[in-house]
Amino acid sequence: MSDTEPQIAAGKVLWHFTMSLDGFVAGPNHSMDWMTGTNRPGLIDEYVTTTGAVLGGRAGWDIAAGESRPYGDDWDGPIFVLTHHPEDATPAEGVTFLDCDPAEAVRIGLEAAGGKNLEVFSPTIGRQLLELGLIDEIDLHIEPVLLGDGIRLYDNPGGKPILLHRVGDAGPTAEVNVRYRPATTADRDDAG
Ligand SMILES: NC(=O)c1ccc[n+]([C@@H]2O[C@H](COP(=O)([O-])OP(=O)(O)OC[C@H]3O[C@@H](n4cnc5c(N)ncnc54)[C@H](OP(=O)(O)O)[C@@H]3O)[C@@H](O)[C@H]2O)c1
C-alpha cells in the first residue's frame, strides 16, 4: 500500500489521529503507551508547517494540560478547547476555552489558522463535525496494534454508515489490503 502524499496547508479541517488497527485513538484510561512513533521521515515537520490551529475537547485537554502541546515545542499556534464549563478550566498561554456550537468553533479555528489547516484532536467533536459536513479530511496514522478497549475514533452506536473516499488514490472507493501477523518476542526485542 502506498503512503499518503505529504499534507499541505490549505485551510482544511482535518480530523487527525494516530489510531490502532482496531480503531482506537486512546487505550483504557486514556493510555497512549501503545504508540510506537512515526517512521515517515519529516512527518512532524509536515504537520508543524501545515497546521494553523488546533481544536480539541475538554477531556483530552484536561489529560494533556500543561504537560504536552501538539507537536511538542516545535508548534506554537493557537489551541481552542470546547467545553460546556470554561469557567473551571485552568488557563494556559495560547489556549482559548470555547462554549459554543461545534460549527462556530470551526469558524473561529479556521480564522485563527490563517489559511493553514485546523486540526481536530477530539473524537467526540470530530463526530459532531462529520454530521454537520464540516470535516474535509480524516488523516490517520495506523499503528500495528490491536487494543480491544479504549476511546474509538468514531463511536456512534445506532448511527448510519459514513461512506468515505480515499484521498489521493486512483481507486477512491476501493478497499485497502493490509496483512499483519502477531509480533513474536524476537520482533519486540528487535524493536527495542
Ligand atoms: N491518538 C491520537 O492521535 C490522539 C490525539 C488527540 C487526543 N487523543 C485522545 O483522545 C481522547 C479524548 O477524547 P474524548 O472523546 O475522551 O474527549 P474529548 O473529545 O477530548 O472531550 C470531550 C469533551 O469535550 C467537550 N465537548 C465536546 N463537544 C462539545 C460541544 N458540542 N460543546 C461544548 N463542549 C463539548 C465536553 O466537555 P465538558 O464535559 O467540559 O462540557 C466533552 O465532555 C484522549 O484520551 C486523548 O488523549 C488521541
Ligand as a Chemical Component Dictionary entry (heavy atoms), coordinates in Angstrom:
data_LIG
# 
_chem_comp.id                   LIG 
_chem_comp.type                 NON-POLYMER 
_chem_comp.pdbx_formal_charge   0 
_chem_comp.three_letter_code    LIG 
# 
loop_
_chem_comp_atom.comp_id 
_chem_comp_atom.atom_id 
_chem_comp_atom.alt_atom_id 
_chem_comp_atom.type_symbol 
_chem_comp_atom.charge 
_chem_comp_atom.model_Cartn_x 
_chem_comp_atom.model_Cartn_y 
_chem_comp_atom.model_Cartn_z 
_chem_comp_atom.pdbx_ordinal 
LIG N1  N1  N 0  -4.321  9.171  19.158 1  
LIG C1  C1  C 0  -4.221  10.457 18.925 2  
LIG O1  O1  O 0  -3.571  10.894 17.955 3  
LIG C2  C2  C 0  -4.919  11.432 19.854 4  
LIG C3  C3  C 0  -4.878  12.793 19.586 5  
LIG C4  C4  C 0  -5.574  13.644 20.432 6  
LIG C5  C5  C 0  -6.308  13.134 21.504 7  
LIG N2  N2  N 1  -6.314  11.806 21.733 8  
LIG C6  C6  C 0  -7.053  11.239 22.856 9  
LIG O2  O2  O 0  -8.449  11.384 22.678 10 
LIG C7  C7  C 0  -9.027  11.325 23.979 11 
LIG C8  C8  C 0  -10.043 12.449 24.161 12 
LIG O3  O3  O 0  -11.215 12.086 23.606 13 
LIG P1  P1  P 0  -12.634 12.074 24.386 14 
LIG O4  O4  O 0  -13.644 11.655 23.385 15 
LIG O5  O5  O -1 -12.473 11.324 25.676 16 
LIG O6  O6  O 0  -12.836 13.540 24.842 17 
LIG P2  P2  P 0  -12.711 14.933 24.118 18 
LIG O7  O7  O 0  -13.351 14.854 22.802 19 
LIG O8  O8  O 0  -11.308 15.414 24.229 20 
LIG O9  O9  O 0  -13.562 15.806 25.120 21 
LIG C9  C9  C 0  -14.942 15.612 25.317 22 
LIG C10 C10 C 0  -15.440 16.868 25.992 23 
LIG O10 O10 O 0  -15.348 17.975 25.080 24 
LIG C11 C11 C 0  -16.410 18.876 25.349 25 
LIG N3  N3  N 0  -17.302 18.973 24.206 26 
LIG C12 C12 C 0  -17.473 18.074 23.205 27 
LIG N4  N4  N 0  -18.414 18.536 22.357 28 
LIG C13 C13 C 0  -18.840 19.727 22.848 29 
LIG C14 C14 C 0  -19.798 20.684 22.426 30 
LIG N5  N5  N 0  -20.525 20.499 21.310 31 
LIG N6  N6  N 0  -19.956 21.799 23.168 32 
LIG C15 C15 C 0  -19.229 22.011 24.287 33 
LIG N7  N7  N 0  -18.300 21.130 24.743 34 
LIG C16 C16 C 0  -18.126 19.999 24.029 35 
LIG C17 C17 C 0  -17.177 18.332 26.535 36 
LIG O11 O11 O 0  -16.515 18.898 27.663 37 
LIG P3  P3  P 0  -17.287 19.288 29.012 38 
LIG O12 O12 O 0  -17.575 17.985 29.675 39 
LIG O13 O13 O 0  -16.292 20.147 29.737 40 
LIG O14 O14 O 0  -18.513 20.030 28.622 41 
LIG C18 C18 C 0  -16.890 16.837 26.420 42 
LIG O15 O15 O 0  -17.066 16.166 27.657 43 
LIG C19 C19 C 0  -7.917  11.456 24.998 44 
LIG O16 O16 O 0  -7.609  10.192 25.544 45 
LIG C20 C20 C 0  -6.769  11.944 24.155 46 
LIG O17 O17 O 0  -5.530  11.577 24.701 47 
LIG C21 C21 C 0  -5.647  10.937 20.914 48 
# 
loop_
_chem_comp_bond.comp_id 
_chem_comp_bond.atom_id_1 
_chem_comp_bond.atom_id_2 
_chem_comp_bond.value_order 
_chem_comp_bond.pdbx_ordinal 
LIG N1  C1  SING 1  
LIG C1  O1  DOUB 2  
LIG C1  C2  SING 3  
LIG C2  C3  SING 4  
LIG C2  C21 DOUB 5  
LIG C3  C4  DOUB 6  
LIG C4  C5  SING 7  
LIG C5  N2  DOUB 8  
LIG N2  C6  SING 9  
LIG N2  C21 SING 10 
LIG C6  O2  SING 11 
LIG C6  C20 SING 12 
LIG O2  C7  SING 13 
LIG C7  C8  SING 14 
LIG C7  C19 SING 15 
LIG C8  O3  SING 16 
LIG O3  P1  SING 17 
LIG P1  O4  DOUB 18 
LIG P1  O5  SING 19 
LIG P1  O6  SING 20 
LIG O6  P2  SING 21 
LIG P2  O7  DOUB 22 
LIG P2  O8  SING 23 
LIG P2  O9  SING 24 
LIG O9  C9  SING 25 
LIG C9  C10 SING 26 
LIG C10 O10 SING 27 
LIG C10 C18 SING 28 
LIG O10 C11 SING 29 
LIG C11 N3  SING 30 
LIG C11 C17 SING 31 
LIG N3  C12 SING 32 
LIG N3  C16 SING 33 
LIG C12 N4  DOUB 34 
LIG N4  C13 SING 35 
LIG C13 C14 SING 36 
LIG C13 C16 DOUB 37 
LIG C14 N5  SING 38 
LIG C14 N6  DOUB 39 
LIG N6  C15 SING 40 
LIG C15 N7  DOUB 41 
LIG N7  C16 SING 42 
LIG C17 O11 SING 43 
LIG C17 C18 SING 44 
LIG O11 P3  SING 45 
LIG P3  O12 DOUB 46 
LIG P3  O13 SING 47 
LIG P3  O14 SING 48 
LIG C18 O15 SING 49 
LIG C19 O16 SING 50 
LIG C19 C20 SING 51 
LIG C20 O17 SING 52 
# 
